[in-house]
Amino acid sequence: MQQLRRSFLKLAGGTGALVTLAATGLLKPITAWAAPWNKNAFESKATADVIKNLGASNLIESKDITITAPDIAENGAIVPVAVTSKIPNTQSIAIIAEKNPFPLAASVDFSGGGEGYVSTRLKMGQTSDVRAIVKADGKFYTAVKEVKVTVGGCG
Amino acid sequence: MHLSRREFMQIMAVAAAQGLPLAAGPAFAAAAGGTLYDLGKSAANVTLMHITDCHAQLLPVYFREPDVNIGVGEARGRPPHLVGEALLKHFGLKPGTREAHAYTHLDYVEAARSHGKVGGFAHLATLVKQVRAQRPGALLLDGGDTWQGSATALWSKGQDMIDAAKLLGVDIMTGHWEFTYGAKRVEEVVNKDFKGRIEFLAQNIRTADFDDPVFRAWTMREINGAPVAIIGQAFPYTPIANPRHLVADWTFGIQEERLQRVVDEARKKGAQAVVLLSHNGMDTDIKLASRVSGIDAILGGHTHDAVPQPVPVRNRGGTTLVTNAGSNGKFLGVLELDVRGGGVKSSRYRLLPVFATLLAPDAGMAELIRKHRAPYETRLGEKLAVSEGLLFRRGNFNGSFDQLILDALLAEKDAEIAFSPGFRWGTSILPGEPITTEDVMSMTAITYPQVTTSNITGENLKNLLEDICDNLFNPDPYFQQGGDMVRVGGLQYACDPTQKIGSRISDMRLKGKAIEAGRSYKLASWAPVAEGASGEPVWDVVTRYLRARKVIKPPVLNRPRVIGVDGNPGIAG
């Protein structure tokens, strides 16, 4: 079964490769659906500017947002990060790696009451807070998790 | 102590005549061993024996416990961060006793001479048999780091240890250094050698692509009528602390939430006791125990802490006992649980030191060891030099054998600064003893032994030391990797473990002169985690250095000036 899935993905080639490239940060960050490309937010070089350009100035800390990410990244080039929002009427989830040169890594819009869940892989050059910003019913909520990127060695 | 060339030759001759140190003093053995290994009567129906981090030491060794094991934050002064007299006092042990020698570095050389070597699988096998005879149905769990740490293990890709573990009767195992032989080798052993004999468990290893389990997470064993669940927890930071390319398709991590689901599943299926066989390291296990409920005991390893009694940790489901069972085959942990009416009613734990002089070697195991060593015996026994001082490794900052490696790297590679990894495995050598090829390999036997040289700026040196220091002293154990601080030759510095990353390292100097951020320095180091690194194996460099000198004076330890931790019971006074 596992082998079948792998074979299938290899055959599916083009699509799989595109997803991987986007995930490792080599292409433009992900946007979902036909959401308008928030050029200013994606090109911001500081987290404060990203937040401002997302229009999310009044952030509310929320325990209904879960960020699933490793405490220490196994490979800074592909750090798996998933965000789950249990906030009713979640409209969008943005993921920010605060110390990246361009902190905004992804912004995903949900239409028609879709489940507030997004999973991706970030490229991170150094230890940083990973911040999720959730828009729900026009309000902005946030949560943070630190991901450590280390040189390794010394077992 | 100073040795003339003539004395050196005499010592070499005596050592050669002694041969294998397998059977030592059986007459004296019976008397003193009688009480130490007598478990007495017990109402408990479940007994779990635990070995961990033996690092492939099949023969008895000397192993000096650390004199520096600093705890910061909540871990300050809490086991395992107690050394010497502070440890004895905490556990109510008397100084000068056999137990005090087993658990501490105090009066190490004199005590080691009088109590002899520790561990050895032939002696351990005898003890395991004694426990099984006293506690029928007892299981034997192996926490890993079993296949790495010796010449014969490296040269046979772990085969000597795999065969020894089977003969010893290990029931369940998890791992860490095992993975440095590569994923394929581990899978081959688990699927062939271990099939039907030893269950390899790891709830926290998944495939990187589809998040599929690589090994079974847990197993249920009925022990004298009581259903007991054992869960495996491999070293969570294997792809970071060791070369990632060796396990490229797997992902690890602590996986706390998944562990809770496994515990809940085991309880649902009727487990009346749940035990985690862990390679997390003790601080990580203590934090884990406070956040995951339903585990009765964590039998832990990785950090090589010889902790005589468990640390009880409260959580929302009750209390979890956390243990750590030392290293190098020096100890056998014995956990007894009275499992009745659906749960654990009471427990008892002993960390039995394996004194080779108190346990006659098991004939079958001795023969297996002999067979595995036979092809290599001449090479292993080559005497490269004699050591005038005590050589050891363990301790937060530096050990004398590491200093020897650093001195060799500096001399042989013409470097200004040398780094040697803060590994916690490796044996000890008493003053006046020869240093053999086997000894050198016991300090260096890894699958990525290359020595590399590079030019590094002062700024990057500082960043590197800060990064490594944070892996040791981050107050949150989930950010620790369980090794000691990198050993540093040539460079002097100060270290404040209580600060944050970026502020722990200061006053960096080379021959008294301050390190310049923008200047480039020649650095020699070994054990590169990057794929494709090339260089001479470190054991060749050390061997050349030893052969050229013949007599090794006690190495002058280059330890950092440690600040901010006055009165910390993790530093010997």
Interface residues (C-beta under 8 A of the other chain):
Chain A: Q2 R5 R6 P70 D71 I72 A73 E74 N75 P80 T127 K148 T150 V151 G152 G153 C154 G155
Chain B: H176 W177 T207 D209 F210 D212 F235 Y237 T238 P239 I240 A241 N242 R244 T251 F252 G253 I254 P421 G422 F423 L464 D467 I468 D470 N471 Y478 F479 Q481 G482 G483 D484 V486 I501 A527 P528 V529
